[in-house]
Amino acid sequence: MMVWIDAGAGASGDMLLGALVGAGVPLDVLQKAVDQVAPEAVRLEAEQVSRGGFAATRCLVEVDDAARHRSWRDVRRLLLGADLDDVVQETALQVFERLAHAEATVHGADPLDVSFHEVGALDAIADVVGTCAGLAHLGAREVVVSPVAVGSGTVSGAHGTLPVPPPAVAELLRGVPSLAGAGEGEACTPTGAALLVTLASAWGPQPPMTTQTIGVGAGTRDPSTHANVLRILVGDATEAARDGRPLLVETNVDDLDPRVWPSVIGALLDAGASDAWLTPIIMKKGRPAHTLSVLVRADRAAAVRSAIFRHTSTIGLREQPLAKHALDREMVGIDVDGQPVAVKLARHDGVLVNAQPEYDDVVRAADALCRPVSDVLADAVAASRAFFRRP
C-alpha cells in the first residue's frame, strides 16, 4: 500500500491521528496501541469538524492532569516494555530518538536525559504510537511526504518566545523540503516533524498511485488564511511504481566510525537490500569519506531507507532507477573430501557461462577438514568445472 501525506499546511501528531481515522483506521486500533505504552489513562476521541471549508477529522487526546513530563530514557523504557507489533515499536523508538537528539542538539544536553517538555508528555506518546500503529494497520509500504509547511513569526514555549520554526523543528527538518506556508504561527510541531522524517521513504508531490481512501486531519486552530488540515491519500502504486525495478540508493558519509560499517551493511541486507557496498572517496576540503551504495527493489526501498537513516549519520539520500539484466541461475551441490559445497550455476540463453562455489560453504568445509581455505576453494572450483562438460 502506498501513502502520500500532504503536509502543505503543516503537521502535528493529532493531525496525523485525525487523518488516519478519516482514512479508515478504526479508533480502537490506535487506542489499543496507546494503552500498551501509556502507564496512565490516555483516551482518544474523534470528532468531525470544519477547517477552512474542509470537512476534517479531529482526534482529541485526553490525558489526566497528573500526567508528568518524561525524558527520552523514560519513554524508551516504556516503549521497550510494551507489547507492541515489532514494526510499531521500532518506528516509535526511532521517532522519539530523533526528537531526543534534536532537543539535545539545540539545548546542548545528553539525549538520554533530555526533558521533552510538551513532547515528552503522554499526549505526545499517544500521537507517536497511535500514528505508527495506524500506518501499520494500513499496510503502508511506501510513504511519500510533500514539502512541509513550518509557519512563520514566533511561538511561546517552555523556553519562552521562540522563532518559527522552533529550533527543534528546524533541526529535525535538516535536509527535508520545507516552506513557511500560509498564515502565521507554528504550523509544524516537533512531534509532527519527527514523525514525518521517520516515516517518509521519499519526499515530493503525489506519486503515481490509484487512490482508494482519503483522510483529512484537523489542526487545533482554524485560521482565516488557509485550511489547517493534513491530508493522507492511501492507495495502490501504479504499475511503474510497483514493478520491482531495482533502485540504487546512495549517500556520502564522512563522520561515522569506520568500525560501525560492517553492522550497517548487515542491517541493510536484513532490511531487504540485494547488495550494499562502500567506496572510499575524498570530499570537499579534502575530507576522507565513504559512499554507501545500496541496491534494492523498489518495493523494499522504504525499509532500506529507514535502515540507512537509523544506522548511519546521514541526513539525506539520492537514488536512481536502474536497468538490470540478470542471468538465469540455479543451485547445485558438489562434494569436497566428503563435505557438501553448494555451487551457483548461471546461464545465458540456456548456455552455462558461470559456475561458482559458495564461499561460506568452502570456509565451513575447510574448517571441518582442517585444510587451508585456499586449497578447498581450488578443489571446489575444479569440481565445479565438471558442469561445463555435462550435456
Phi, psi and omega in degrees: 000137178254141179233131171246127179254118178267100181256029182293345175249006180115183183203142173210168180297318182288330175294319178294318178299315180298319179295322179295317177297317178297332180275001174111001177285123180299138179302329181296328178297316179292317183297317181298320180294317179297319181299331180290338185254316189291125178278352178233168184294127175227126183241134177254133175226146180241141177218153179269129181225177176238134178229107179059034181089355178268132168286124187220163178253126175255128178256119180262132177252113182257123182235139178299149181299338183283352182300134182254161174288155184224151177274170175300325178299318179294314182296319179298320179298319179296315183293317181293333180269001184272148178271076183248158169304142185303318181294317179297315181297313182296318181294317179297320176299319179296319180299310183289329176296319176297317177301315182297316181291324177295313179297320180296322180295315184281339182250356180065050183233170173284127182307322182293334183259003182298132172267120186283351186056237181301322185294328184274355181289168184296332180294325177287325174300319178295317179302312185290307183295319179297317179296316179298319179293323180295316179292324176296321178297324178287346183071035183293120177257329177233128178236111178255135184238135177289168169306143189262126173282129183251345181094189181203171180089222181226165179216147177267132180220192182296338181255019179098202180280127183236151175287156176255131001289145177301157184308318182294321179294316179300319180294317181296328185265017173302133178076007183245137178294127181213167180204164180293315182083185182279154175076180180241165180099181182280119179259333181235124179272162175303319179297315179298316180297315181296321178297312182297315182296322180287320186280332189292128169263345176199163181236140176148191179290176182304128180281169175299116184199158173255106186287133178252316180225154179229133175240136180239114181260135184266139169280170182292317183277158176230075184289161180277347186277335185193167175279114183277074183224158171240129182253146173235124174253128183239132180185196181259140174294146176291170184305320182295331183272341185244016186282004177076016181297149180282148175239146171255114180253128185223155172203150176260131183231126181238007185226029179249135177303122183303335180293343183278339188304318178303320179289328177295312179301316179297320179294323179292319178294321177295330181281353177118004178295142175285325180199157177208140183206165181241144175232120178294137179221167171244121182267185180302152182065018175074017182282129174289144182203181175230142167266120175270121179244133182228128175260127185207146173293148182302324183283356176244005188293325183300315181294324180291318177301315179300319180294323178297312180294328182288320191254354177236178181263006182292153177240011179195152181230157169234149181210158179210144177287149182237150168268130184233135177240113183246138178283152171295139184218158176208158179253133176231174182237148173231175181234128175238104181052043177086358180256129180286138177225127178282146179231132178264122178257136179236135182236144175242118183054038177084355182259128180294125181238349182206141176217109185233126175292147178286124188297321180299322177293323178297315179298316179298318179295320179297320177297317181293327183267355183056042178240157176297144180301321182298324179292314181294322178297318179298318178295321181293320178295318179297318179294327180292333180297340181297334181292336178288338183268354181275144180291000000 
